[in-house]
Amino acid sequence: MNSPERFSSIADANTPNAGRIYDYLLGGNHNFEIDRIAAEGLLKVAPFMPNLFKLIRWFLGEVVRRLSNEGYMIFIDFASGLPTVDHIHQITPEGTKVVYSDIDPVVVAYAKEIIKDLQNVRYLHCDAAKPEEVLDSPVVRELLGDDRKVVIGFNGIAYFLPDDAVKHFMETTFQWVGKGSRLFFCDADATSAPPEKARKIMEIYKNMNQPLFPRSRETMKKLIGPWEVEEPGFKLLEEWVDIKTNVTDYVQKEWEGQGFYGAILKK
Ligand SMILES: C[S@@+](CC[C@H](N)C(=O)[O-])C[C@H]1O[C@@H](n2cnc3c(N)ncnc32)[C@H](O)[C@@H]1O
């Protein structure tokens, strides 16, 4: 059986969950009624959300393919969501090693089921605020040995973490990886005191114990710390994937920010 009921014992069926809402809005079926109701509520105040989630995944695809073509064979990904819909191991050549992780125990349980027959893919439970739990895990040691030339994924998660957690993530991963490694991420460029419509979205996320931490691009530039920004720099997700959507217009109008952007960093 591969249905939500299977994992109901570890899911809080009374609380909607950000990861499963993401799945629902991407068109997936790994979600509960409570998630679908919350997602429909979100759509009323933020009709651009389905496009945003697709952009986040397309950006991941664009960057992963680029880096894979450059020869990177190890990806360590945080806040991965489900390893479906063109996720890393599905778009990289055979032999690529991928370690996914997420904080949501239901996502982790499903994900382990999905990847269980894949030799070079692992899925761990981890709060991205503590990346050392993945990096120093026996699973990573067993899969990678001493290999440290890696790509770190931090995609679609920065706005779920306060500034000090993002800073800790950046410093910890930088210290752990070898020279030449890369890190990719995306975040929203928004004011930390957003206008009314955006505050409603923040309230919905807060009510599901997933508060949002909007920040400006300038603040993020300070948090990436020791990592260097690689060309082409901080660019809108729409520019990365060369597709125009309604996302940037909405964010500019309602969040007083420039829109969702992504970047590749290097050590
Ligand atoms: C927008 S999805 C990002 C999916 C994926 N990274 C991508 O690029 O398509 C956000 C995911 O972050 C997870 N998440 C939220 N807070 C987290 C945290 N503190 N640590 C790890 N994962 C977290 C959620 O469970 C959800 O699966």
The ligand as an ORCA input file, in Angstrom:
! r2SCAN-3c Opt
* xyz 0 1
  C       9.157     24.078     -0.808
  S       9.592     22.423     -0.287
  C      11.196     22.354     -1.059
  C      11.361     21.111     -1.869
  C      12.650     20.922     -2.599
  N      13.818     21.357     -1.857
  C      12.667     21.531     -3.992
  O      13.608     22.250     -4.307
  O      11.760     21.292     -4.787
  C       9.933     22.658      1.375
  C      10.289     21.402      2.189
  O      10.986     21.881      3.335
  C      10.688     21.017      4.416
  N      11.072     21.745      5.633
  C      10.462     22.778      6.241
  N      11.178     23.191      7.308
  C      12.291     22.401      7.359
  C      13.428     22.353      8.204
  N      13.580     23.191      9.239
  N      14.381     21.427      7.950
  C      14.250     20.563      6.907
  N      13.188     20.554      6.087
  C      12.220     21.472      6.298
  C       9.219     20.735      4.264
  O       8.858     19.557      4.966
  C       9.117     20.598      2.732
  O       9.246     19.253      2.340
*
